[in-house]
Each structure stands twice: as structure tokens, then as C-alpha cells.
């Protein structure tokens, strides 16, 4: 392992061999689980078992959606940028299609008495905010540095002096 690789591995939350994606996953899961438990408890008290189901289904949907995003990011780490963009767009469209289909199936084939729609919607929004907040916090802790392009010598000043 080169010194660059080892310093990068140590920068990711001070754990050896941690990837950026695993750091983001760890940072995002904690607030998501906390908010998810809170939503499940709150809607269980307010709406009973139907609120529990709504909040629980929302937690599964949100975690799967964002986990797939991190998985695609990890898989596309070392491929061509154009292929990365194509893979990202394909995964995005696929996730939207699957979630849209899931919501249609949930609406058409599940009675409102089984899964509370308000509990599902409010929980999904809260869980999304928690996940994104945790992911942002994890990203800021990565301390990744983008390489700057090398400075070009001022050719105009040397041409003027001749």
C-alpha cells in the first residue's frame, strides 16, 4: 500500500481501509435509525398498528433508496467518467421507476386501514432529511482534497521582455 493510499484510508474517520462510501454510510445510518425509531414510536402512539406499518415501510424504502446510491458510487469508483455518468443516470431512473411502481402498488392494493399514508409520507420526509444530513456530515469529515491544476508560467511577460 502506498503512502498516499494509507493516508487516504486513515483520513476516512480514522479507520484503516475505510472507503468513502462506508464512511458516508456510517454517518448517514445513525441519524436515520434514530429518526426512524422516533417516527415508528410516534406514529404507533398516534395511529396504532397502521401508523407503525406506515413508518416502518417508509424507513425501509428510504434506506434502500439511499443505500443503492452508495453502492453504485462504490461500483463506479474506478471506471471511466462517461460510464460512471451513464451508470448513475441508469440507477437514478431505475430507482424512481421502482419507487413509483411501489407507491402505485401500495396505493392500489393496500387498504388505507393497513398502512397509514400520512405516517408513511411524514416519516419518509423526516428520514430523507436525516439521511442527507448525516451523509453531508460524513462527507465533510472526509477532508477530501481536489487537485488543483498546475499554474501555467506567464508566457506573456517573458515574450514582452524579449
N, CA, C and O atoms as a DFTB+ gen file, in Angstrom:
648 C
 N C O
     1  1       0.860      -1.176       0.000
     2  2       0.000       0.000       0.000
     3  2       0.898       1.228       0.000
     4  3       1.800       1.323       0.832
     5  1       0.677       2.159      -0.900
     6  2       1.497       3.360      -0.956
     7  2       1.139       4.294       0.188
     8  3       0.117       4.131       0.855
     9  1       2.012       5.284       0.399
    10  2       1.751       6.226       1.492
    11  2       0.507       7.058       1.210
    12  3      -0.206       7.444       2.136
    13  1       0.240       7.338      -0.076
    14  2      -0.961       8.085      -0.432
    15  2      -2.209       7.280      -0.081
    16  3      -3.163       7.817       0.480
    17  1      -2.198       5.966      -0.420
    18  2      -3.336       5.115      -0.121
    19  2      -3.546       4.982       1.378
    20  3      -4.681       5.015       1.853
    21  1      -2.460       4.833       2.125
    22  2      -2.615       4.656       3.568
    23  2      -3.075       5.946       4.232
    24  3      -3.853       5.905       5.185
    25  1      -2.604       7.100       3.739
    26  2      -3.071       8.357       4.338
    27  2      -4.536       8.597       4.007
    28  3      -5.280       9.131       4.829
    29  1      -4.963       8.199       2.780
    30  2      -6.372       8.342       2.424
    31  2      -7.231       7.420       3.296
    32  3      -8.304       7.810       3.757
    33  1      -6.750       6.201       3.513
    34  2      -7.513       5.257       4.329
    35  2      -7.614       5.747       5.764
    36  3      -8.645       5.549       6.406
    37  1      -6.577       6.376       6.278
    38  2      -6.607       6.853       7.652
    39  2      -7.438       8.125       7.786
    40  3      -7.944       8.418       8.869
    41  1      -7.588       8.890       6.690
    42  2      -8.378      10.117       6.754
    43  2      -9.858       9.845       6.875
    44  3     -10.597      10.702       7.360
    45  1     -10.312       8.695       6.457
    46  2     -11.732       8.412       6.466
    47  2     -12.145       7.915       7.844
    48  3     -12.194       6.714       8.109
    49  1     -12.434       8.858       8.695
    50  2     -12.925       8.632      10.052
    51  2     -11.953       7.790      10.882
    52  3     -12.360       7.041      11.770
    53  1     -10.638       7.932      10.569
    54  2      -9.568       7.312      11.335
    55  2      -9.703       5.803      11.460
    56  3      -9.286       5.228      12.465
    57  1     -10.265       5.167      10.476
    58  2     -10.312       3.716      10.472
    59  2      -9.540       3.223       9.259
    60  3      -9.774       3.697       8.147
    61  1      -8.629       2.284       9.451
    62  2      -7.862       1.805       8.308
    63  2      -8.756       1.088       7.302
    64  3      -9.703       0.392       7.669
    65  1      -8.433       1.275       6.028
    66  2      -9.123       0.616       4.911
    67  2     -10.594       0.998       4.787
    68  3     -11.355       0.255       4.168
    69  1     -11.016       2.107       5.339
    70  2     -12.398       2.553       5.178
    71  2     -12.515       3.295       3.849
    72  3     -11.662       4.116       3.511
    73  1     -13.567       3.006       3.107
    74  2     -13.789       3.714       1.862
    75  2     -14.674       4.928       2.131
    76  3     -15.303       5.040       3.184
    77  1     -14.705       5.826       1.162
    78  2     -15.574       6.996       1.301
    79  2     -17.024       6.574       1.484
    80  3     -17.752       7.161       2.284
    81  1     -17.439       5.554       0.741
    82  2     -18.827       5.109       0.809
    83  2     -19.164       4.523       2.174
    84  3     -20.254       4.754       2.698
    85  1     -18.237       3.768       2.751
    86  2     -18.520       3.201       4.076
    87  2     -18.574       4.296       5.127
    88  3     -19.356       4.208       6.074
    89  1     -17.751       5.326       4.971
    90  2     -17.801       6.460       5.890
    91  2     -19.132       7.187       5.772
    92  3     -19.742       7.538       6.783
    93  1     -19.585       7.416       4.541
    94  2     -20.877       8.083       4.331
    95  2     -22.019       7.230       4.856
    96  3     -22.965       7.757       5.442
    97  1     -21.944       5.914       4.654
    98  2     -22.989       5.018       5.130
    99  2     -23.085       5.049       6.651
   100  3     -24.178       5.145       7.209
   101  1     -21.939       4.969       7.316
   102  2     -21.941       5.005       8.781
   103  2     -22.494       6.333       9.298
   104  3     -23.270       6.363      10.253
   105  1     -22.087       7.427       8.655
   106  2     -22.543       8.742       9.102
   107  2     -24.029       8.947       8.848
   108  3     -24.692       9.647       9.613
   109  1     -24.563       8.348       7.788
   110  2     -25.976       8.546       7.448
   111  2     -26.898       7.601       8.206
   112  3     -28.035       7.958       8.512
   113  1     -26.417       6.396       8.512
   114  2     -27.297       5.416       9.158
   115  2     -27.685       5.800      10.580
   116  3     -28.831       5.592      10.979
   117  1     -26.769       6.348      11.341
   118  2     -27.068       6.666      12.739
   119  2     -28.236       7.642      12.880
   120  3     -29.196       7.323      13.582
   121  1     -28.200       8.824      12.239
   122  2     -29.362       9.711      12.383
   123  2     -30.636       9.131      11.774
   124  3     -31.736       9.397      12.258
   125  1     -30.487       8.339      10.711
   126  2     -31.656       7.740      10.074
   127  2     -32.324       6.727      10.994
   128  3     -33.550       6.693      11.102
   129  1     -31.528       5.911      11.649
   130  2     -32.085       4.923      12.580
   131  2     -32.742       5.625      13.765
   132  3     -33.817       5.220      14.205
   133  1     -32.107       6.669      14.280
   134  2     -32.680       7.405      15.417
   135  2     -34.014       8.038      15.030
   136  3     -35.001       7.914      15.755
   137  1     -34.036       8.720      13.879
   138  2     -35.279       9.347      13.418
   139  2     -36.317       8.271      13.098
   140  3     -37.503       8.451      13.372
   141  1     -35.872       7.150      12.516
   142  2     -36.796       6.062      12.199
   143  2     -37.452       5.479      13.431
   144  3     -38.659       5.238      13.444
   145  1     -36.663       5.253      14.469
   146  2     -37.225       4.742      15.726
   147  2     -38.206       5.749      16.315
   148  3     -39.262       5.378      16.827
   149  1     -37.842       7.030      16.234
   150  2     -38.742       8.071      16.723
   151  2     -40.052       8.119      15.947
   152  3     -41.125       8.261      16.534
   153  1     -39.960       8.000      14.622
   154  2     -41.177       8.016      13.783
   155  2     -42.047       6.792      14.054
   156  3     -43.268       6.899      14.166
   157  1     -41.409       5.639      14.157
   158  2     -42.173       4.415      14.430
   159  2     -42.878       4.532      15.777
   160  3     -44.051       4.178      15.894
   161  1     -42.173       5.026      16.792
   162  2     -42.776       5.175      18.120
   163  2     -43.898       6.214      18.103
   164  3     -44.975       5.981      18.653
   165  1     -43.641       7.355      17.474
   166  2     -44.636       8.431      17.434
   167  2     -45.909       7.988      16.717
   168  3     -47.009       8.170      17.238
   169  1     -45.767       7.412      15.534
   170  2     -46.948       7.034      14.773
   171  2     -47.616       5.781      15.326
   172  3     -48.800       5.551      15.080
   173  1     -46.876       4.978      16.065
   174  2     -47.510       3.851      16.767
   175  2     -48.441       4.377      17.848
   176  3     -49.538       3.857      18.052
   177  1     -47.983       5.418      18.536
   178  2     -48.825       6.014      19.580
   179  2     -50.007       6.770      18.990
   180  3     -51.123       6.682      19.503
   181  1     -49.766       7.509      17.916
   182  2     -50.823       8.341      17.338
   183  2     -51.835       7.549      16.504
   184  3     -53.038       7.798      16.585
   185  1     -51.347       6.599      15.706
   186  2     -52.222       5.917      14.748
   187  2     -52.356       4.411      15.003
   188  3     -53.091       3.721      14.295
   189  1     -51.656       3.915      16.000
   190  2     -51.745       2.491      16.298
   191  2     -50.874       1.664      15.369
   192  3     -49.849       2.134      14.875
   193  1     -51.292       0.437      15.141
   194  2     -50.506      -0.501      14.336
   195  2     -50.377      -0.023      12.888
   196  3     -49.382      -0.335      12.234
   197  1     -51.354       0.724      12.373
   198  2     -51.307       1.207      10.997
   199  2     -50.251       2.303      10.841
   200  3     -49.584       2.383       9.809
   201  1     -50.102       3.134      11.851
   202  2     -49.034       4.131      11.861
   203  2     -47.671       3.479      11.974
   204  3     -46.703       3.927      11.360
   205  1     -47.602       2.408      12.772
   206  2     -46.367       1.643      12.895
   207  2     -45.951       1.093      11.536
   208  3     -44.793       1.222      11.139
   209  1     -46.897       0.477      10.820
   210  2     -46.597      -0.073       9.499
   211  2     -46.181       1.013       8.511
   212  3     -45.242       0.834       7.736
   213  1     -46.884       2.128       8.547
   214  2     -46.547       3.233       7.631
   215  2     -45.137       3.754       7.858
   216  3     -44.388       3.949       6.901
   217  1     -44.767       3.982       9.111
   218  2     -43.432       4.485       9.423
   219  2     -42.360       3.447       9.125
   220  3     -41.268       3.788       8.669
   221  1     -42.668       2.196       9.380
   222  2     -41.701       1.127       9.130
   223  2     -41.441       0.942       7.633
   224  3     -40.293       0.784       7.217
   225  1     -42.489       0.961       6.837
   226  2     -42.328       0.840       5.386
   227  2     -41.550       2.032       4.837
   228  3     -40.714       1.872       3.948
   229  1     -41.821       3.224       5.363
   230  2     -41.079       4.410       4.929
   231  2     -39.594       4.264       5.234
   232  3     -38.754       4.646       4.418
   233  1     -39.266       3.721       6.388
   234  2     -37.861       3.553       6.744
   235  2     -37.174       2.576       5.794
   236  3     -36.048       2.821       5.363
   237  1     -37.827       1.497       5.473
   238  2     -37.243       0.517       4.546
   239  2     -37.030       1.154       3.175
   240  3     -35.968       0.989       2.575
   241  1     -38.021       1.876       2.678
   242  2     -37.928       2.484       1.350
   243  2     -36.794       3.496       1.297
   244  3     -36.009       3.484       0.349
   245  1     -36.690       4.368       2.289
   246  2     -35.660       5.408       2.285
   247  2     -34.264       4.798       2.399
   248  3     -33.356       5.200       1.671
   249  1     -34.082       3.849       3.287
   250  2     -32.755       3.247       3.468
   251  2     -32.329       2.495       2.207
   252  3     -31.175       2.600       1.791
   253  1     -33.231       1.747       1.601
   254  2     -32.888       1.017       0.374
   255  2     -32.546       1.988      -0.749
   256  3     -31.577       1.772      -1.476
   257  1     -33.330       3.057      -0.901
   258  2     -33.084       4.038      -1.961
   259  2     -31.689       4.632      -1.844
   260  3     -30.950       4.673      -2.827
   261  1     -31.322       5.088      -0.659
   262  2     -30.022       5.736      -0.491
   263  2     -28.870       4.733      -0.434
   264  3     -27.753       5.059      -0.835
   265  1     -29.122       3.528       0.054
   266  2     -28.087       2.509       0.067
   267  2     -27.684       2.135      -1.360
   268  3     -26.501       1.947      -1.643
   269  1     -28.655       2.028      -2.248
   270  2     -28.362       1.733      -3.655
   271  2     -27.496       2.834      -4.253
   272  3     -26.596       2.553      -5.046
   273  1     -27.757       4.076      -3.883
   274  2     -26.955       5.207      -4.361
   275  2     -25.489       5.033      -3.955
   276  3     -24.595       5.220      -4.781
   277  1     -25.237       4.680      -2.702
   278  2     -23.863       4.486      -2.244
   279  2     -23.224       3.255      -2.887
   280  3     -22.024       3.251      -3.160
   281  1     -24.013       2.221      -3.127
   282  2     -23.497       1.027      -3.786
   283  2     -23.059       1.339      -5.214
   284  3     -21.998       0.889      -5.647
   285  1     -23.859       2.100      -5.942
   286  2     -23.495       2.495      -7.306
   287  2     -22.236       3.353      -7.274
   288  3     -21.370       3.219      -8.137
   289  1     -22.134       4.222      -6.293
   290  2     -20.944       5.058      -6.154
   291  2     -19.695       4.203      -5.937
   292  3     -18.640       4.479      -6.508
   293  1     -19.820       3.178      -5.119
   294  2     -18.678       2.297      -4.855
   295  2     -18.318       1.478      -6.096
   296  3     -17.139       1.294      -6.397
   297  1     -19.327       0.987      -6.814
   298  2     -19.074       0.184      -8.004
   299  2     -18.445       1.001      -9.133
   300  3     -17.677       0.465      -9.931
   301  1     -18.761       2.272      -9.201
   302  2     -18.280       3.099     -10.302
   303  2     -17.019       3.876      -9.950
   304  3     -16.642       4.800     -10.671
   305  1     -16.377       3.519      -8.874
   306  2     -15.203       4.250      -8.395
   307  2     -14.075       4.295      -9.421
   308  3     -13.477       5.352      -9.621
   309  1     -13.775       3.196     -10.063
   310  2     -12.603       3.117     -10.934
   311  2     -12.943       2.957     -12.408
   312  3     -12.128       2.444     -13.176
   313  1     -14.126       3.385     -12.812
   314  2     -14.461       3.258     -14.233
   315  2     -14.433       4.628     -14.893
   316  3     -14.331       5.659     -14.228
   317  1     -14.523       4.612     -16.182
   318  2     -14.486       5.821     -16.999
   319  2     -15.578       6.807     -16.565
   320  3     -16.690       6.379     -16.255
   321  1     -15.290       8.113     -16.534
   322  2     -16.299       9.102     -16.123
   323  2     -17.593       9.049     -16.931
   324  3     -18.670       9.271     -16.379
   325  1     -17.504       8.761     -18.224
   326  2     -18.726       8.667     -19.037
   327  2     -19.549       7.456     -18.618
   328  3     -20.777       7.527     -18.555
   329  1     -18.876       6.347     -18.333
   330  2     -19.581       5.156     -17.871
   331  2     -20.174       5.396     -16.488
   332  3     -21.262       4.909     -16.179
   333  1     -19.459       6.146     -15.659
   334  2     -19.976       6.487     -14.336
   335  2     -21.258       7.304     -14.459
   336  3     -22.233       7.052     -13.750
   337  1     -21.251       8.270     -15.350
   338  2     -22.441       9.103     -15.549
   339  2     -23.600       8.256     -16.072
   340  3     -24.732       8.403     -15.611
   341  1     -23.328       7.381     -17.020
   342  2     -24.386       6.517     -17.563
   343  2     -24.937       5.598     -16.475
   344  3     -26.149       5.410     -16.373
   345  1     -24.056       5.030     -15.670
   346  2     -24.489       4.144     -14.588
   347  2     -25.302       4.909     -13.548
   348  3     -26.309       4.407     -13.050
   349  1     -24.868       6.114     -13.223
   350  2     -25.599       6.933     -12.246
   351  2     -26.993       7.289     -12.752
   352  3     -27.972       7.187     -12.013
   353  1     -27.078       7.701     -13.997
   354  2     -28.385       8.049     -14.566
   355  2     -29.288       6.828     -14.653
   356  3     -30.482       6.910     -14.361
   357  1     -28.715       5.687     -15.056
   358  2     -29.499       4.461     -15.127
   359  2     -30.021       4.067     -13.744
   360  3     -31.184       3.691     -13.601
   361  1     -29.159       4.153     -12.729
   362  2     -29.605       3.775     -11.384
   363  2     -30.661       4.747     -10.864
   364  3     -31.600       4.340     -10.180
   365  1     -30.509       6.025     -11.187
   366  2     -31.491       7.022     -10.752
   367  2     -32.856       6.754     -11.381
   368  3     -33.871       6.729     -10.685
   369  1     -32.877       6.556     -12.689
   370  2     -34.141       6.293     -13.380
   371  2     -34.756       4.989     -12.878
   372  3     -35.969       4.903     -12.683
   373  1     -33.918       3.977     -12.671
   374  2     -34.411       2.688     -12.167
   375  2     -35.009       2.845     -10.778
   376  3     -36.085       2.317     -10.501
   377  1     -34.316       3.572      -9.899
   378  2     -34.839       3.777      -8.541
   379  2     -36.157       4.536      -8.568
   380  3     -37.088       4.190      -7.840
   381  1     -36.243       5.563      -9.396
   382  2     -37.502       6.312      -9.489
   383  2     -38.627       5.436     -10.020
   384  3     -39.755       5.511      -9.532
   385  1     -38.331       4.609     -11.013
   386  2     -39.342       3.705     -11.567
   387  2     -39.801       2.696     -10.522
   388  3     -40.998       2.451     -10.375
   389  1     -38.855       2.113      -9.799
   390  2     -39.202       1.124      -8.773
   391  2     -39.991       1.777      -7.644
   392  3     -40.990       1.218      -7.191
   393  1     -39.563       2.944      -7.186
   394  2     -40.292       3.611      -6.097
   395  2     -41.673       4.045      -6.571
   396  3     -42.650       3.899      -5.836
   397  1     -41.769       4.579      -7.796
   398  2     -43.078       4.944      -8.332
   399  2     -43.998       3.747      -8.433
   400  3     -45.172       3.826      -8.073
   401  1     -43.470       2.640      -8.922
   402  2     -44.265       1.410      -9.015
   403  2     -44.676       0.928      -7.632
   404  3     -45.812       0.502      -7.424
   405  1     -43.744       0.997      -6.690
   406  2     -44.056       0.581      -5.322
   407  2     -45.178       1.432      -4.730
   408  3     -46.089       0.907      -4.089
   409  1     -45.110       2.740      -4.946
   410  2     -46.153       3.622      -4.405
   411  2     -47.505       3.375      -5.070
   412  3     -48.543       3.450      -4.412
   413  1     -47.496       3.083      -6.361
   414  2     -48.755       2.767      -7.054
   415  2     -49.332       1.467      -6.508
   416  3     -50.528       1.382      -6.229
   417  1     -48.478       0.452      -6.357
   418  2     -48.938      -0.830      -5.807
   419  2     -49.447      -0.637      -4.376
   420  3     -50.477      -1.192      -3.994
   421  1     -48.715       0.151      -3.596
   422  2     -49.134       0.424      -2.216
   423  2     -50.504       1.095      -2.186
   424  3     -51.347       0.775      -1.348
   425  1     -50.712       2.027      -3.112
   426  2     -51.982       2.751      -3.145
   427  2     -53.128       1.881      -3.653
   428  3     -54.228       1.928      -3.103
   429  1     -52.885       1.095      -4.688
   430  2     -53.963       0.322      -5.320
   431  2     -54.317      -0.955      -4.575
   432  3     -55.490      -1.322      -4.503
   433  1     -53.325      -1.633      -4.024
   434  2     -53.566      -2.965      -3.478
   435  2     -53.510      -3.047      -1.955
   436  3     -53.694      -4.124      -1.388
   437  1     -53.261      -1.933      -1.295
   438  2     -53.209      -1.935       0.163
   439  2     -54.269      -0.970       0.684
   440  3     -54.238       0.215       0.355
   441  1     -55.194      -1.454       1.481
   442  2     -56.195      -0.539       2.028
   443  2     -55.557       0.470       2.985
   444  3     -54.557       0.181       3.641
   445  1     -56.160       1.656       3.048
   446  2     -55.624       2.700       3.919
   447  2     -55.647       2.292       5.383
   448  3     -54.907       2.853       6.190
   449  1     -56.468       1.344       5.730
   450  2     -56.526       0.885       7.108
   451  2     -55.324       0.018       7.474
   452  3     -55.060      -0.213       8.654
   453  1     -54.596      -0.462       6.467
   454  2     -53.436      -1.320       6.740
   455  2     -52.164      -0.514       6.958
   456  3     -51.424      -0.752       7.913
   457  1     -51.914       0.440       6.065
   458  2     -50.727       1.297       6.167
   459  2     -51.189       2.744       6.106
   460  3     -51.784       3.176       5.119
   461  1     -50.912       3.481       7.163
   462  2     -51.321       4.879       7.234
   463  2     -50.467       5.714       6.277
   464  3     -49.244       5.763       6.407
   465  1     -51.124       6.370       5.315
   466  2     -50.407       7.145       4.296
   467  2     -49.713       8.369       4.881
   468  3     -48.606       8.714       4.468
   469  1     -50.362       9.028       5.842
   470  2     -49.736      10.202       6.456
   471  2     -48.482       9.816       7.235
   472  3     -47.470      10.513       7.167
   473  1     -48.545       8.725       7.965
   474  2     -47.373       8.259       8.706
   475  2     -46.252       7.910       7.738
   476  3     -45.085       8.213       7.990
   477  1     -46.612       7.271       6.626
   478  2     -45.613       6.926       5.621
   479  2     -44.960       8.178       5.049
   480  3     -43.733       8.267       4.990
   481  1     -45.766       9.138       4.629
   482  2     -45.241      10.350       3.994
   483  2     -44.394      11.196       4.933
   484  3     -43.293      11.611       4.573
   485  1     -44.898      11.451       6.123
   486  2     -44.153      12.276       7.080
   487  2     -42.860      11.574       7.495
   488  3     -41.812      12.209       7.612
   489  1     -42.939      10.276       7.712
   490  2     -41.738       9.515       8.081
   491  2     -40.716       9.520       6.949
   492  3     -39.521       9.681       7.196
   493  1     -41.172       9.346       5.718
   494  2     -40.253       9.334       4.578
   495  2     -39.532      10.670       4.442
   496  3     -38.333      10.700       4.165
   497  1     -40.243      11.767       4.632
   498  2     -39.612      13.090       4.545
   499  2     -38.605      13.278       5.672
   500  3     -37.489      13.741       5.435
   501  1     -38.988      12.924       6.892
   502  2     -38.077      13.075       8.041
   503  2     -36.847      12.179       7.887
   504  3     -35.729      12.599       8.184
   505  1     -37.055      10.954       7.426
   506  2     -35.936      10.030       7.243
   507  2     -35.005      10.484       6.124
   508  3     -33.789      10.330       6.235
   509  1     -35.551      11.034       5.061
   510  2     -34.725      11.556       3.972
   511  2     -33.866      12.711       4.462
   512  3     -32.678      12.781       4.147
   513  1     -34.456      13.612       5.225
   514  2     -33.694      14.737       5.777
   515  2     -32.596      14.234       6.716
   516  3     -31.476      14.744       6.689
   517  1     -32.910      13.245       7.538
   518  2     -31.912      12.694       8.453
   519  2     -30.774      12.033       7.687
   520  3     -29.604      12.240       8.010
   521  1     -31.110      11.240       6.676
   522  2     -30.076      10.561       5.894
   523  2     -29.170      11.588       5.212
   524  3     -27.946      11.493       5.298
   525  1     -29.772      12.565       4.538
   526  2     -28.971      13.555       3.824
   527  2     -28.119      14.383       4.775
   528  3     -26.973      14.706       4.462
   529  1     -28.670      14.729       5.934
   530  2     -27.883      15.464       6.927
   531  2     -26.692      14.646       7.410
   532  3     -25.586      15.172       7.527
   533  1     -26.907      13.378       7.690
   534  2     -25.817      12.512       8.111
   535  2     -24.790      12.306       7.015
   536  3     -23.589      12.267       7.283
   537  1     -25.256      12.173       5.781
   538  2     -24.341      11.993       4.658
   539  2     -23.499      13.252       4.443
   540  3     -22.307      13.160       4.149
   541  1     -24.111      14.415       4.587
   542  2     -23.363      15.672       4.459
   543  2     -22.316      15.769       5.566
   544  3     -21.173      16.149       5.311
   545  1     -22.700      15.430       6.783
   546  2     -21.754      15.452       7.904
   547  2     -20.601      14.486       7.647
   548  3     -19.443      14.818       7.904
   549  1     -20.909      13.302       7.145
   550  2     -19.875      12.325       6.823
   551  2     -18.966      12.811       5.712
   552  3     -17.754      12.602       5.764
   553  1     -19.540      13.462       4.703
   554  2     -18.737      13.976       3.605
   555  2     -17.782      15.059       4.077
   556  3     -16.624      15.103       3.661
   557  1     -18.272      15.928       4.944
   558  2     -17.407      16.990       5.457
   559  2     -16.272      16.433       6.307
   560  3     -15.208      17.047       6.392
   561  1     -16.482      15.283       6.935
   562  2     -15.425      14.686       7.752
   563  2     -14.389      13.951       6.909
   564  3     -13.330      13.596       7.427
   565  1     -14.660      13.713       5.626
   566  2     -13.711      13.008       4.773
   567  2     -12.454      13.822       4.509
   568  3     -11.372      13.259       4.341
   569  1     -12.588      15.124       4.472
   570  2     -11.463      16.012       4.183
   571  2     -10.793      15.645       2.861
   572  3      -9.569      15.557       2.763
   573  1     -11.624      15.437       1.863
   574  2     -11.076      15.131       0.539
   575  2     -10.590      16.424      -0.091
   576  3     -11.212      17.477       0.048
   577  1      -9.491      16.325      -0.771
   578  2      -8.910      17.496      -1.430
   579  2      -8.896      17.251      -2.926
   580  3      -8.418      16.221      -3.401
   581  1      -9.420      18.200      -3.647
   582  2      -9.412      18.106      -5.093
   583  2      -8.091      18.671      -5.602
   584  3      -7.669      19.738      -5.156
   585  1      -7.442      17.987      -6.514
   586  2      -6.170      18.508      -7.022
   587  2      -6.412      19.748      -7.868
   588  3      -7.321      19.779      -8.698
   589  1      -5.611      20.744      -7.656
   590  2      -5.701      21.965      -8.445
   591  2      -4.826      21.819      -9.676
   592  3      -3.785      21.162      -9.628
   593  1      -5.243      22.429     -10.783
   594  2      -4.397      22.347     -11.974
   595  2      -3.093      23.110     -11.732
   596  3      -3.081      24.091     -10.989
   597  1      -2.013      22.673     -12.344
   598  2      -0.739      23.367     -12.133
   599  2      -0.807      24.777     -12.704
   600  3      -1.478      25.036     -13.703
   601  1      -0.100      25.671     -12.045
   602  2      -0.068      27.056     -12.526
   603  2       0.772      27.114     -13.788
   604  3       1.861      26.546     -13.862
   605  1       0.237      27.819     -14.780
   606  2       0.976      27.975     -16.023
   607  2       1.881      29.183     -15.896
   608  3       1.501      30.204     -15.323
   609  1       3.075      29.056     -16.432
   610  2       4.008      30.178     -16.394
   611  2       3.472      31.293     -17.276
   612  3       2.875      31.060     -18.327
   613  1       3.700      32.469     -16.826
   614  2       3.209      33.610     -17.596
   615  2       4.083      33.810     -18.804
   616  3       5.161      34.397     -18.715
   617  1       3.619      33.323     -19.931
   618  2       4.376      33.426     -21.177
   619  2       4.325      34.830     -21.741
   620  3       5.226      35.245     -22.469
   621  1       3.274      35.561     -21.409
   622  2       3.164      36.908     -21.977
   623  2       4.234      37.823     -21.401
   624  3       4.746      38.682     -22.119
   625  1       4.587      37.672     -20.138
   626  2       5.591      38.542     -19.545
   627  2       6.977      38.225     -20.091
   628  3       7.804      39.130     -20.207
   629  1       7.257      36.968     -20.428
   630  2       8.562      36.627     -21.000
   631  2       8.643      37.049     -22.452
   632  3       9.724      37.397     -22.926
   633  1       7.538      37.029     -23.169
   634  2       7.535      37.453     -24.566
   635  2       7.701      38.964     -24.652
   636  3       8.334      39.461     -25.583
   637  1       7.145      39.697     -23.702
   638  2       7.243      41.148     -23.722
   639  2       8.660      41.600     -23.413
   640  3       9.101      42.624     -23.934
   641  1       9.377      40.869     -22.586
   642  2      10.722      41.272     -22.196
   643  2      11.712      41.055     -23.320
   644  3      12.792      41.646     -23.291
   645  1      11.391      40.224     -24.322
   646  2      12.314      39.979     -25.432
   647  2      12.155      41.000     -26.477
   648  3      12.850      40.957     -27.492
